[in-house]
Amino acid sequence: MEEQDLANVLRRLAPHDLAKSRCVSQAWHNIIDDHRLLLSHLLPHKVGGIFIKFHNKSSWELFSRPSTGPIISSWFNFLPDGVEDKS
């Protein structure tokens, strides 16, 4: 089957099934990525962790599974100026 024909078939899959199809082979993985068939905003999102503030702590703690990804700070410095933690 030609690459373009396979891409047309894969394009008809639901996003979740298309994401699974990337694991079939390296060729399928490359076709899906090269043709930009998988739109990540259509996939379900999962909670990566939860912020908890203990009574005896002054900052929040992030509880999550161990990750090799970027480190997530428990400081809320991304909030605009003037917005503060009220707890």
N, CA, C and O atoms as a printed pandas DataFrame, in Angstrom:
     atom_number atom_name residue_name chain_id  residue_number  x_coord  y_coord  z_coord
0              1         N          MET        A               1    0.852   -1.170    0.000
1              2        CA          MET        A               1    0.000    0.000    0.000
2              3         C          MET        A               1    0.905    1.243    0.000
3              4         O          MET        A               1    1.896    1.300    0.728
4              5         N          GLU        A               2    0.561    2.199   -0.797
5              6        CA          GLU        A               2    1.322    3.443   -0.873
6              7         C          GLU        A               2    1.159    4.256    0.417
7              8         O          GLU        A               2    0.144    4.156    1.105
8              9         N          GLU        A               3    2.158    5.044    0.720
9             10        CA          GLU        A               3    2.127    5.842    1.938
10            11         C          GLU        A               3    0.919    6.775    1.970
11            12         O          GLU        A               3    0.262    6.899    3.004
12            13         N          GLN        A               4    0.624    7.427    0.858
13            14        CA          GLN        A               4   -0.499    8.365    0.815
14            15         C          GLN        A               4   -1.830    7.636    1.033
15            16         O          GLN        A               4   -2.727    8.166    1.690
16            17         N          ASP        A               5   -1.959    6.432    0.489
17            18        CA          ASP        A               5   -3.187    5.649    0.682
18            19         C          ASP        A               5   -3.355    5.259    2.150
19            20         O          ASP        A               5   -4.452    5.337    2.703
20            21         N          LEU        A               6   -2.254    4.839    2.769
21            22        CA          LEU        A               6   -2.318    4.487    4.183
22            23         C          LEU        A               6   -2.664    5.711    5.021
23            24         O          LEU        A               6   -3.442    5.608    5.970
24            25         N          ALA        A               7   -2.103    6.856    4.687
25            26        CA          ALA        A               7   -2.410    8.082    5.408
26            27         C          ALA        A               7   -3.899    8.417    5.286
27            28         O          ALA        A               7   -4.508    8.874    6.253
28            29         N          ASN        A               8   -4.485    8.197    4.116
29            30        CA          ASN        A               8   -5.922    8.457    3.930
30            31         C          ASN        A               8   -6.780    7.520    4.772
31            32         O          ASN        A               8   -7.823    7.927    5.284
32            33         N          VAL        A               9   -6.350    6.273    4.919
33            34        CA          VAL        A               9   -7.077    5.319    5.760
34            35         C          VAL        A               9   -6.942    5.719    7.227
35            36         O          VAL        A               9   -7.933    5.755    7.956
36            37         N          LEU        A              10   -5.733    6.015    7.655
37            38        CA          LEU        A              10   -5.489    6.375    9.052
38            39         C          LEU        A              10   -6.205    7.672    9.429
39            40         O          LEU        A              10   -6.604    7.847   10.580
40            41         N          ARG        A              11   -6.365    8.563    8.482
41            42        CA          ARG        A              11   -7.028    9.848    8.729
42            43         C          ARG        A              11   -8.473    9.652    9.199
43            44         O          ARG        A              11   -9.034   10.528    9.858
44            45         N          ARG        A              12   -9.064    8.530    8.871
45            46        CA          ARG        A              12  -10.470    8.264    9.213
46            47         C          ARG        A              12  -10.639    7.708   10.631
47            48         O          ARG        A              12  -11.764    7.583   11.114
48            49         N          LEU        A              13   -9.543    7.379   11.292
49            50        CA          LEU        A              13   -9.627    6.821   12.645
50            51         C          LEU        A              13   -9.933    7.915   13.668
51            52         O          LEU        A              13   -9.608    9.085   13.467
52            53         N          ALA        A              14  -10.555    7.510   14.753
53            54        CA          ALA        A              14  -10.776    8.413   15.882
54            55         C          ALA        A              14   -9.409    8.779   16.475
55            56         O          ALA        A              14   -8.476    7.980   16.397
56            57         N          PRO        A              15   -9.278    9.966   17.062
57            58        CA          PRO        A              15   -7.975   10.399   17.585
58            59         C          PRO        A              15   -7.332    9.403   18.546
59            60         O          PRO        A              15   -6.122    9.181   18.486
60            61         N          HIS        A              16   -8.124    8.805   19.428
61            62        CA          HIS        A              16   -7.578    7.846   20.394
62            63         C          HIS        A              16   -7.004    6.628   19.676
63            64         O          HIS        A              16   -5.927    6.148   20.030
64            65         N          ASP        A              17   -7.720    6.128   18.669
65            66        CA          ASP        A              17   -7.244    4.970   17.908
66            67         C          ASP        A              17   -6.032    5.327   17.052
67            68         O          ASP        A              17   -5.131    4.509   16.861
68            69         N          LEU        A              18   -6.021    6.548   16.543
69            70        CA          LEU        A              18   -4.877    6.995   15.752
70            71         C          LEU        A              18   -3.625    7.070   16.612
71            72         O          LEU        A              18   -2.535    6.717   16.160
72            73         N          ALA        A              19   -3.777    7.529   17.853
73            74        CA          ALA        A              19   -2.639    7.585   18.774
74            75         C          ALA        A              19   -2.099    6.179   19.043
75            76         O          ALA        A              19   -0.885    5.980   19.100
76            77         N          LYS        A              20   -2.986    5.219   19.206
77            78        CA          LYS        A              20   -2.563    3.829   19.408
78            79         C          LYS        A              20   -1.863    3.279   18.163
79            80         O          LYS        A              20   -0.931    2.482   18.273
80            81         N          SER        A              21   -2.311    3.704   16.987
81            82        CA          SER        A              21   -1.750    3.207   15.728
82            83         C          SER        A              21   -0.295    3.613   15.544
83            84         O          SER        A              21    0.431    2.967   14.788
84            85         N          ARG        A              22    0.139    4.660   16.213
85            86        CA          ARG        A              22    1.535    5.074   16.119
86            87         C          ARG        A              22    2.464    3.994   16.654
87            88         O          ARG        A              22    3.651    3.979   16.331
88            89         N          CYS        A              23    1.928    3.086   17.476
89            90        CA          CYS        A              23    2.748    2.031   18.089
90            91         C          CYS        A              23    2.853    0.778   17.226
91            92         O          CYS        A              23    3.577   -0.152   17.583
92            93         N          VAL        A              24    2.149    0.735   16.104
93            94        CA          VAL        A              24    2.157   -0.464   15.253
94            95         C          VAL        A              24    3.547   -0.704   14.692
95            96         O          VAL        A              24    4.078   -1.811   14.786
96            97         N          SER        A              25    4.130    0.319   14.114
97            98        CA          SER        A              25    5.482    0.201   13.560
98            99         C          SER        A              25    6.084    1.590   13.414
99           100         O          SER        A              25    5.389    2.601   13.514
100          101         N          GLN        A              26    7.378    1.617   13.177
101          102        CA          GLN        A              26    8.048    2.902   12.985
102          103         C          GLN        A              26    7.536    3.585   11.725
103          104         O          GLN        A              26    7.435    4.811   11.684
104          105         N          ALA        A              27    7.211    2.807   10.696
105          106        CA          ALA        A              27    6.691    3.380    9.453
106          107         C          ALA        A              27    5.348    4.079    9.699
107          108         O          ALA        A              27    5.133    5.196    9.228
108          109         N          TRP        A              28    4.454    3.425   10.431
109          110        CA          TRP        A              28    3.152    4.045   10.732
110          111         C          TRP        A              28    3.356    5.287   11.594
111          112         O          TRP        A              28    2.711    6.312   11.375
112          113         N          HIS        A              29    4.246    5.195   12.564
113          114        CA          HIS        A              29    4.553    6.330   13.432
114          115         C          HIS        A              29    4.982    7.526   12.581
115          116         O          HIS        A              29    4.500    8.641   12.775
116          117         N          ASN        A              30    5.889    7.283   11.640
117          118        CA          ASN        A              30    6.395    8.352   10.782
118          119         C          ASN        A              30    5.305    8.918    9.874
119          120         O          ASN        A              30    5.234   10.130    9.674
120          121         N          ILE        A              31    4.462    8.055    9.325
121          122        CA          ILE        A              31    3.376    8.517    8.447
122          123         C          ILE        A              31    2.410    9.414    9.214
123          124         O          ILE        A              31    2.017   10.475    8.729
124          125         N          ILE        A              32    2.033    8.983   10.405
125          126        CA          ILE        A              32    1.093    9.769   11.217
126          127         C          ILE        A              32    1.701   11.117   11.579
127          128         O          ILE        A              32    1.021   12.142   11.518
128          129         N          ASP        A              33    2.967   11.123   11.952
129          130        CA          ASP        A              33    3.624   12.375   12.318
130          131         C          ASP        A              33    3.900   13.258   11.104
131          132         O          ASP        A              33    3.665   14.465   11.148
132          133         N          ASP        A              34    4.401   12.660   10.016
133          134        CA          ASP        A              34    4.749   13.435    8.819
134          135         C          ASP        A              34    3.535   14.096    8.176
135          136         O          ASP        A              34    3.629   15.203    7.646
136          137         N          HIS        A              35    2.396   13.411    8.227
137          138        CA          HIS        A              35    1.166   13.955    7.637
138          139         C          HIS        A              35    0.352   14.758    8.651
139          140         O          HIS        A              35   -0.733   15.251    8.341
140          141         N          ARG        A              36    0.892   14.882    9.870
141          142        CA          ARG        A              36    0.231   15.647   10.949
142          143         C          ARG        A              36   -1.240   15.211   11.121
143          144         O          ARG        A              36   -2.155   16.035   11.157
144          145         N          LEU        A              37   -1.424   13.907   11.223
145          146        CA          LEU        A              37   -2.773   13.355   11.348
146          147         C          LEU        A              37   -3.295   13.442   12.778
147          148         O          LEU        A              37   -4.503   13.540   12.997
148          149         N          LEU        A              38   -2.400   13.408   13.736
149          150        CA          LEU        A              38   -2.806   13.368   15.139
150          151         C          LEU        A              38   -2.797   14.778   15.721
151          152         O          LEU        A              38   -1.741   15.395   15.861
152          153         N          LEU        A              39   -3.954   15.270   16.050
153          154        CA          LEU        A              39   -4.078   16.589   16.658
154          155         C          LEU        A              39   -4.198   16.397   18.161
155          156         O          LEU        A              39   -5.215   15.902   18.648
156          157         N          SER        A              40   -3.170   16.783   18.893
157          158        CA          SER        A              40   -3.106   16.489   20.323
158          159         C          SER        A              40   -4.247   17.112   21.118
159          160         O          SER        A              40   -4.624   16.583   22.164
160          161         N          HIS        A              41   -4.806   18.226   20.644
161          162        CA          HIS        A              41   -5.890   18.856   21.399
162          163         C          HIS        A              41   -7.187   18.050   21.327
163          164         O          HIS        A              41   -8.136   18.349   22.052
164          165         N          LEU        A              42   -7.242   17.031   20.463
165          166        CA          LEU        A              42   -8.427   16.177   20.391
166          167         C          LEU        A              42   -8.342   14.976   21.332
167          168         O          LEU        A              42   -9.336   14.282   21.546
168          169         N          LEU        A              43   -7.167   14.734   21.888
169          170        CA          LEU        A              43   -6.994   13.595   22.790
170          171         C          LEU        A              43   -7.455   13.961   24.197
171          172         O          LEU        A              43   -7.392   15.126   24.590
172          173         N          PRO        A              44   -7.919   12.965   24.959
173          174        CA          PRO        A              44   -8.317   13.250   26.342
174          175         C          PRO        A              44   -7.097   13.634   27.173
175          176         O          PRO        A              44   -6.008   13.091   26.985
176          177         N          HIS        A              45   -7.291   14.564   28.082
177          178        CA          HIS        A              45   -6.216   14.991   28.963
178          179         C          HIS        A              45   -6.360   14.299   30.309
179          180         O          HIS        A              45   -7.471   14.030   30.767
180          181         N          LYS        A              46   -5.238   14.018   30.929
181          182        CA          LYS        A              46   -5.245   13.353   32.223
182          183         C          LYS        A              46   -4.616   14.267   33.261
183          184         O          LYS        A              46   -3.777   15.108   32.939
184          185         N          VAL        A              47   -5.021   14.096   34.484
185          186        CA          VAL        A              47   -4.441   14.857   35.578
186          187         C          VAL        A              47   -3.081   14.271   35.895
187          188         O          VAL        A              47   -2.956   13.072   36.143
188          189         N          GLY        A              48   -2.061   15.118   35.886
189          190        CA          GLY        A              48   -0.707   14.658   36.147
190          191         C          GLY        A              48   -0.324   14.699   37.609
191          192         O          GLY        A              48    0.686   14.117   38.006
192          193         N          GLY        A              49   -1.126   15.384   38.418
193          194        CA          GLY        A              49   -0.807   15.497   39.831
194          195         C          GLY        A              49   -1.832   16.374   40.520
195          196         O          GLY        A              49   -2.788   16.849   39.908
196          197         N          ILE        A              50   -1.609   16.578   41.807
197          198        CA          ILE        A              50   -2.529   17.389   42.589
198          199         C          ILE        A              50   -1.707   18.257   43.553
199          200         O          ILE        A              50   -0.752   17.785   44.170
200          201         N          PHE        A              51   -2.098   19.528   43.669
201          202        CA          PHE        A              51   -1.447   20.430   44.620
202          203         C          PHE        A              51   -2.161   20.338   45.962
203          204         O          PHE        A              51   -3.390   20.377   46.025
204          205         N          ILE        A              52   -1.378   20.216   47.040
205          206        CA          ILE        A              52   -1.927   20.127   48.394
206          207         C          ILE        A              52   -1.167   21.101   49.283
207          208         O          ILE        A              52    0.055   21.220   49.190
208          209         N          LYS        A              53   -1.903   21.796   50.144
209          210        CA          LYS        A              53   -1.254   22.690   51.101
210          211         C          LYS        A              53   -1.558   22.183   52.503
211          212         O          LYS        A              53   -2.711   22.147   52.932
212          213         N          PHE        A              54   -0.497   21.791   53.209
213          214        CA          PHE        A              54   -0.648   21.307   54.561
214          215         C          PHE        A              54   -0.731   22.499   55.522
215          216         O          PHE        A              54   -0.204   23.573   55.232
216          217         N          HIS        A              55   -1.385   22.305   56.648
217          218        CA          HIS        A              55   -1.573   23.387   57.615
218          219         C          HIS        A              55   -0.259   23.933   58.154
219          220         O          HIS        A              55   -0.154   25.129   58.426
220          221         N          ASN        A              56    0.740   23.079   58.311
221          222        CA          ASN        A              56    2.001   23.514   58.909
222          223         C          ASN        A              56    3.035   23.952   57.861
223          224         O          ASN        A              56    4.187   24.204   58.213
224          225         N          LYS        A              57    2.657   24.044   56.614
225          226        CA          LYS        A              57    3.580   24.451   55.550
226          227         C          LYS        A              57    3.148   25.799   54.984
227          228         O          LYS        A              57    1.961   26.123   54.956
228          229         N          SER        A              58    4.118   26.570   54.538
229          230        CA          SER        A              58    3.784   27.873   53.953
230          231         C          SER        A              58    3.621   27.794   52.439
231          232         O          SER        A              58    3.147   28.747   51.820
232          233         N          SER        A              59    4.007   26.675   51.835
233          234        CA          SER        A              59    3.877   26.547   50.386
234          235         C          SER        A              59    3.085   25.291   50.024
235          236         O          SER        A              59    2.845   24.420   50.860
236          237         N          TRP        A              60    2.700   25.228   48.788
237          238        CA          TRP        A              60    1.956   24.089   48.268
238          239         C          TRP        A              60    2.922   22.979   47.883
239          240         O          TRP        A              60    4.079   23.248   47.559
240          241         N          GLU        A              61    2.459   21.736   47.916
241          242        CA          GLU        A              61    3.244   20.575   47.498
242          243         C          GLU        A              61    2.530   19.914   46.325
243          244         O          GLU        A              61    1.304   19.807   46.315
244          245         N          LEU        A              62    3.300   19.474   45.344
245          246        CA          LEU        A              62    2.738   18.770   44.196
246          247         C          LEU        A              62    2.958   17.277   44.383
247          248         O          LEU        A              62    4.094   16.825   44.530
248          249         N          PHE        A              63    1.882   16.520   44.378
249          250        CA          PHE        A              63    1.953   15.065   44.449
250          251         C          PHE        A              63    1.612   14.504   43.075
251          252         O          PHE        A              63    0.545   14.777   42.526
252          253         N          SER        A              64    2.536   13.716   42.529
253          254        CA          SER        A              64    2.323   13.125   41.214
254          255         C          SER        A              64    3.185   11.885   41.082
255          256         O          SER        A              64    4.027   11.594   41.931
256          257         N          ARG        A              65    2.956   11.169   40.006
257          258        CA          ARG        A              65    3.797   10.018   39.720
258          259         C          ARG        A              65    5.192   10.514   39.358
259          260         O          ARG        A              65    5.344   11.630   38.862
260          261         N          PRO        A              66    6.206    9.696   39.602
261          262        CA          PRO        A              66    7.547   10.096   39.182
262          263         C          PRO        A              66    7.572   10.337   37.670
263          264         O          PRO        A              66    6.941    9.607   36.906
264          265         N          SER        A              67    8.291   11.348   37.259
265          266        CA          SER        A              67    8.321   11.724   35.855
266          267         C          SER        A              67    9.736   12.039   35.421
267          268         O          SER        A              67   10.557   12.498   36.214
268          269         N          THR        A              68   10.011   11.787   34.151
269          270        CA          THR        A              68   11.292   12.179   33.576
270          271         C          THR        A              68   11.148   13.515   32.858
271          272         O          THR        A              68   12.113   14.023   32.287
272          273         N          GLY        A              69    9.943   14.086   32.886
273          274        CA          GLY        A              69    9.688   15.355   32.221
274          275         C          GLY        A              69   10.203   16.531   33.029
275          276         O          GLY        A              69   10.942   16.362   34.000
276          277         N          PRO        A              70    9.805   17.723   32.617
277          278        CA          PRO        A              70   10.291   18.921   33.314
278          279         C          PRO        A              70    9.787   18.984   34.751
279          280         O          PRO        A              70    8.723   18.452   35.070
280          281         N          ILE        A              71   10.549   19.631   35.602
281          282        CA          ILE        A              71   10.180   19.791   37.007
282          283         C          ILE        A              71    9.102   20.865   37.103
283          284         O          ILE        A              71    9.205   21.918   36.474
284          285         N          ILE        A              72    8.074   20.591   37.888
285          286        CA          ILE        A              72    6.984   21.539   38.066
286          287         C          ILE        A              72    7.135   22.187   39.429
287          288         O          ILE        A              72    7.208   21.505   40.451
288          289         N          SER        A              73    7.181   23.492   39.433
289          290        CA          SER        A              73    7.338   24.235   40.678
290          291         C          SER        A              73    6.001   24.323   41.402
291          292         O          SER        A              73    4.953   24.416   40.763
292          293         N          SER        A              74    6.033   24.295   42.722
293          294        CA          SER        A              74    4.797   24.463   43.491
294          295         C          SER        A              74    4.561   25.930   43.834
295          296         O          SER        A              74    3.598   26.251   44.529
296          297         N          TRP        A              75    5.418   26.817   43.360
297          298        CA          TRP        A              75    5.213   28.248   43.551
298          299         C          TRP        A              75    4.263   28.740   42.475
299          300         O          TRP        A              75    4.372   28.341   41.315
300          301         N          PHE        A              76    3.339   29.599   42.850
301          302        CA          PHE        A              76    2.347   30.102   41.914
302          303         C          PHE        A              76    2.785   31.449   41.325
303          304         O          PHE        A              76    2.004   32.400   41.276
304          305         N          ASN        A              77    4.037   31.512   40.883
305          306        CA          ASN        A              77    4.562   32.758   40.347
306          307         C          ASN        A              77    4.045   33.058   38.941
307          308         O          ASN        A              77    4.368   34.107   38.382
308          309         N          PHE        A              78    3.260   32.172   38.367
309          310        CA          PHE        A              78    2.673   32.414   37.056
310          311         C          PHE        A              78    1.424   33.286   37.158
311          312         O          PHE        A              78    0.925   33.767   36.141
312          313         N          LEU        A              79    0.905   33.499   38.387
313          314        CA          LEU        A              79   -0.283   34.327   38.577
314          315         C          LEU        A              79    0.058   35.791   38.361
315          316         O          LEU        A              79    1.169   36.219   38.673
316          317         N          PRO        A              80   -0.879   36.563   37.832
317          318        CA          PRO        A              80   -0.620   37.989   37.651
318          319         C          PRO        A              80   -0.363   38.683   38.984
319          320         O          PRO        A              80   -0.792   38.206   40.034
320          321         N          ASP        A              81    0.337   39.807   38.933
321          322        CA          ASP        A              81    0.594   40.576   40.159
322          323         C          ASP        A              81   -0.709   40.970   40.829
323          324         O          ASP        A              81   -1.684   41.303   40.155
324          325         N          GLY        A              82   -0.727   40.932   42.132
325          326        CA          GLY        A              82   -1.915   41.286   42.888
326          327         C          GLY        A              82   -2.799   40.112   43.232
327          328         O          GLY        A              82   -3.705   40.251   44.053
328          329         N          VAL        A              83   -2.563   38.952   42.627
329          330        CA          VAL        A              83   -3.344   37.753   42.949
330          331         C          VAL        A              83   -2.510   36.936   43.917
331          332         O          VAL        A              83   -1.363   36.596   43.627
332          333         N          GLU        A              84   -3.074   36.629   45.039
333          334        CA          GLU        A              84   -2.310   35.881   46.041
334          335         C          GLU        A              84   -3.122   34.714   46.569
335          336         O          GLU        A              84   -4.341   34.660   46.410
336          337         N          ASP        A              85   -2.436   33.798   47.190
337          338        CA          ASP        A              85   -3.045   32.617   47.798
338          339         C          ASP        A              85   -3.815   33.059   49.047
339          340         O          ASP        A              85   -3.233   33.650   49.957
340          341         N          LYS        A              86   -5.110   32.777   49.093
341          342        CA          LYS        A              86   -5.971   33.207   50.214
342          343         C          LYS        A              86   -6.149   32.124   51.281
343          344         O          LYS        A              86   -6.850   32.346   52.269
344          345         N          SER        A              87   -5.526   30.960   51.096
345          346        CA          SER        A              87   -5.757   29.877   52.061
346          347         C          SER        A              87   -4.869   29.957   53.270
347          348         O          SER        A              87   -4.958   29.110   54.159
